[in-house]
């Protein structure tokens, strides 16, 4: 099986991981810190890093585009440095692309989200090259699987769904 990697940040990584790991084609996920200024980042010392999720997926069963469509459904990409009650740079919306194809798909998808008028405001999601990913401590991995009543501000918003793309797209 061939796999590909995606790195996304959309607020607290617990809720993102809980929803994304269930998507068709997702092989594995892990949460951590990326996009910031501290080496060997930890929960207590992650500087300007975002809480993020690394997704390994099978491109025969899903695509980066499908990952992004779901990503934009489960967090609010129009709030700057905030998701739910979580505020600050750690909780920003970001797509950390691993190659130029992912960058292009990210920018195209953001343009479609903005043009759709379905979200509450314009997308403020950062699009940046993927850098080092510092895996979070074990207690943060699969957190909501172990604590189903734990805090999350992520949920599927049925009305935040891009219309199907035409075959010409």
Secondary structure, 3 states (H helix, E strand, C coil): CCCEEEEEEECCHHHHHHHHCCCCCEEEEEEEEECCCCCCCCCCCCCCCEEEEEEEECCCCCCHHHHHHHHHHHCCCCCCCEECCEECHHHCEEEEECCHHHHHHHHHHHHHHHHHCCCCCCCCCEEEECCCCEECCHHHCCHHHHCCCCCCCCCCCCCCCCCCCCCCC
